[in-house]
Amino acid sequence: MNKKEAVPFGRYFEDFQVGAIYHHRIRKTITESDNNLFCLITMNHHPAHLDLEYAQDSQHGNILVVGTLIFSLVVGLTVADISGRAIANLMYENINHDGPVFIGDTIHANTEIIEINNSRTKNDRGIIKVKTCAYNQDDKLILTFSRKVLVPKQNV
């Protein structure tokens, strides 16, 4: 039996250019099940995320989707364009929850390449620094963060 070769996924280090902006094609509408399951898996039982009566008496008047779900989701939306070939995500910083997210919101994102640096220890890879911005269906900013990703070089 012949082993099938893996379908190429993601970009090599040489494919990134400072200033390039990737508008990620994948979108995701947040469901009540998404929010409930994520809260249960992560043991975040705050009533602002799970209890409609509690949430209706709060500032936003509705259940807030847990922020760590939104962060994880947005990282996932970027994989095909940014970290599909990644060796590792090295760090995340400046994670800002810029606006509330509610059940039924549809999230989309874009990522800008901020820096590109060769690895100091291995010549077959490099580090890209990116800034990702996520928006709801009304194009209101809901989340921003930066991260560094270790990416292999193609021609080494």
Secondary structure, DSSP 8 states (H G I E B T S, - for coil): ---------S--GGG--TT-EEE----EE--HHHHHHHHHHHT---HHHH-HHHHHTSSSSS-B--HHHHHHHHHHHHIIIIITT-SEEEEEEEEEE-S--BTT-EEEEEEEEEEEEE-SS-TTEEEEEEEEEEE-TT--EEEEEEEEEEEE-S--
